[in-house]
Amino acid sequence: MSLLGFINYLAKFLPRLSEAAQPLRDLTVKNAKFIWATQHDKAFAQIKQLVVSHPILKYYDVKQEVTLQCDASERGLGAVLLQNGQPITFASRALTETEPRYAQIEKECLAITFGAHKFSQYISRREKVCVETDNKLLESIFTKSLLKAPSRLQRMLLHLQCYNLDVKYKPGPQMYIADHLSRASIRETGPQSKEFEVFAVEVEGMDPSILLR
């Protein structure tokens, strides 16, 4: 618990923290048997490596265009905000007990809704925000009347009405950042309610490992 609390403090520097820490979080579930195995040694080693390294991030520039890249996996959602191809901030969360039963297009739309609200401070009131998704059907759905969308998608689209989104299809293999983040996730509710959101703007020349000293 002390280790998980410590790395959560450093979460803004660790873009794949949720995936690496999953085996350790499983040990903290209520009534779980505490059996330390090979996967826990591997997870601990990955966490140490993450702590002493950091992604190449850039400062957010209000004058530059922004791109919101979103993806959904079988177990989680991932989103990254980009400017000129460089990440500004990351976020991910696990799907709830109900959401895995959504159709894939609904999961992908849910990822956009999640990303837009997470990064609302960056994209609100912008004339246009480019959104990249690997679901081609969403590209056309966002251009049609809200009434023509299925009911579940309608609810998500209503939540997105406050943003000026321009949804574009991008092949999955080219969505490597959001794809990784969608697999780096934990539950938002229950005994493990803290979300490991990876959220950072790099301070020039700063090495996150100095926080360990």
C-alpha positions in Angstrom: 0.0 0.0 0.0 2.9 2.3 0.8 4.4 1.6 -2.6 1.2 2.2 -4.5 0.6 5.4 -2.6 4.1 6.6 -3.5 3.9 5.9 -7.2 0.5 7.5 -7.3 2.2 10.7 -6.1 4.5 10.3 -9.2 1.7 9.3 -11.5 1.9 12.4 -13.6 5.3 11.3 -14.9 4.4 7.7 -15.6 2.3 7.1 -18.7 1.9 3.3 -18.3 1.6 3.1 -14.5 -1.7 1.4 -14.4 -0.7 -1.5 -16.6 2.6 -2.0 -14.7 1.0 -1.8 -11.2 -2.0 -4.0 -11.9 -0.5 -7.2 -10.3 0.3 -5.2 -7.2 -3.1 -3.6 -7.0 -4.7 -7.1 -7.2 -3.0 -8.0 -3.9 -4.8 -5.2 -2.2 -8.3 -6.3 -3.1 -10.5 -7.2 -0.2 -10.2 -11.0 0.7 -7.4 -11.5 -1.8 -4.7 -14.0 -0.8 -1.3 -12.3 -0.5 0.9 -14.6 -2.6 4.0 -12.9 -4.1 4.9 -14.5 -7.4 7.0 -13.9 -10.6 4.5 -11.4 -12.0 4.8 -9.2 -8.9 8.6 -9.2 -9.2 8.2 -8.1 -12.8 5.7 -5.4 -11.9 8.0 -4.1 -9.2 10.9 -3.9 -11.7 8.7 -2.1 -14.3 7.6 0.4 -11.7 11.2 1.2 -10.7 12.1 1.7 -14.3 9.2 4.0 -14.8 10.1 6.1 -11.8 13.6 6.8 -13.1 12.5 7.7 -16.6 10.0 10.1 -18.1 8.2 10.7 -21.4 9.2 13.5 -23.7 6.4 16.0 -23.0 5.9 19.6 -24.1 4.3 22.7 -22.6 0.7 23.4 -23.7 0.5 26.3 -26.1 -2.8 28.1 -26.4 -1.9 29.3 -29.8 -1.3 25.9 -31.4 -4.0 23.5 -32.6 -4.7 20.5 -30.4 -5.4 16.9 -31.2 -7.3 14.5 -28.9 -6.4 10.9 -29.6 -8.7 8.3 -28.0 -8.9 4.5 -27.9 -10.8 1.8 -26.1 -9.6 -1.7 -25.4 -11.5 -4.7 -23.9 -10.8 -3.4 -20.3 -10.0 0.3 -20.5 -10.1 3.7 -22.1 -7.1 5.8 -23.0 -6.7 9.4 -24.2 -3.8 11.7 -25.0 -3.8 15.4 -25.9 -1.2 16.3 -28.6 0.2 19.4 -30.1 2.4 19.0 -33.2 2.5 15.3 -32.6 3.9 15.6 -29.1 2.0 14.7 -25.9 0.8 17.3 -23.5 -1.1 15.1 -21.1 -2.3 11.5 -20.7 -5.3 9.8 -19.0 -6.7 6.4 -18.7 -9.4 4.5 -16.8 -10.8 1.0 -16.6 -14.2 0.0 -17.8 -16.9 -0.4 -15.2 -18.7 -3.8 -14.8 -21.3 -2.8 -17.3 -19.2 -1.0 -20.0 -17.4 -4.2 -21.3 -20.8 -5.2 -22.7 -21.0 -2.1 -24.9 -20.6 -2.5 -28.6 -17.1 -1.5 -29.8 -18.3 1.7 -31.4 -19.9 2.6 -28.1 -16.7 2.0 -26.3 -14.8 4.1 -28.7 -17.3 7.0 -28.3 -17.1 6.5 -24.6 -13.3 7.0 -24.9 -13.8 10.3 -26.7 -16.3 11.4 -24.0 -13.8 10.5 -21.3 -10.9 12.2 -23.0 -12.9 15.4 -23.8 -14.0 15.8 -20.2 -10.6 15.0 -18.8 -8.9 17.6 -20.9 -11.8 20.1 -20.9 -9.5 22.8 -19.5 -7.5 22.6 -22.7 -10.2 22.1 -25.4 -13.2 24.2 -24.1 -14.0 27.3 -26.2 -11.7 26.3 -29.0 -13.0 26.8 -32.5 -12.0 23.3 -33.5 -10.5 20.2 -31.8 -9.3 17.4 -34.0 -10.2 14.0 -32.5 -8.5 10.8 -33.7 -10.3 7.5 -33.4 -9.7 4.1 -35.0 -13.4 3.5 -35.5 -14.3 4.7 -38.9 -18.1 4.7 -38.3 -17.7 7.3 -35.6 -16.4 9.7 -38.2 -19.7 9.7 -40.0 -21.9 9.6 -36.8 -20.4 12.8 -35.6 -21.4 14.5 -38.8 -25.1 13.3 -38.8 -28.1 14.5 -36.8 -28.0 13.5 -33.2 -31.4 11.9 -33.6 -30.1 9.3 -36.0 -27.7 7.8 -33.5 -28.6 4.9 -31.2 -29.8 5.9 -27.8 -26.6 5.1 -25.9 -24.5 7.1 -28.4 -27.0 9.9 -28.2 -26.4 10.3 -24.5 -22.6 10.4 -25.1 -23.0 12.9 -28.0 -25.1 15.1 -25.8 -22.3 15.3 -23.3 -19.9 16.4 -26.1 -22.1 19.2 -27.4 -20.1 21.8 -25.5 -17.0 21.0 -27.5 -16.2 21.7 -31.2 -15.0 18.3 -32.1 -13.8 17.3 -35.6 -13.6 13.5 -35.5 -11.2 11.9 -37.9 -10.5 8.2 -38.5 -6.9 7.0 -38.0 -5.8 3.4 -38.4 -5.2 1.6 -35.1 -1.5 0.8 -35.6 -0.9 4.6 -35.8 -2.7 5.2 -32.5 0.1 3.7 -30.4 -0.1 6.2 -27.5 -3.9 6.0 -26.9 -3.8 2.3 -27.6 -1.2 1.7 -24.8 -3.2 4.0 -22.4 -6.4 2.1 -23.0 -4.6 -0.9 -21.6 -3.1 1.0 -18.7 -6.1 1.3 -16.5 -7.8 0.4 -13.1 -11.3 0.6 -11.7 -12.7 3.9 -10.7 -15.0 2.6 -8.0 -14.7 0.1 -5.2 -11.7 -0.7 -2.9 -9.3 0.6 -5.6 -11.1 3.8 -6.4 -8.1 6.0 -7.1 -7.5 6.5 -10.8 -3.9 6.5 -11.9 -4.2 9.4 -14.3 -1.0 10.2 -16.1 -1.1 14.0 -16.4 2.0 16.1 -17.0 3.5 19.1 -18.5 7.3 18.6 -18.4 9.4 21.2 -16.7 12.3 21.9 -19.0 15.4 19.9 -18.0 13.7 18.3 -15.0 14.3 14.6 -14.2 11.3 13.1 -12.2 13.7 10.9 -10.3 14.7 14.0 -8.3 11.4 13.6 -6.4 12.9 10.4 -4.9 15.7 12.3 -3.2 
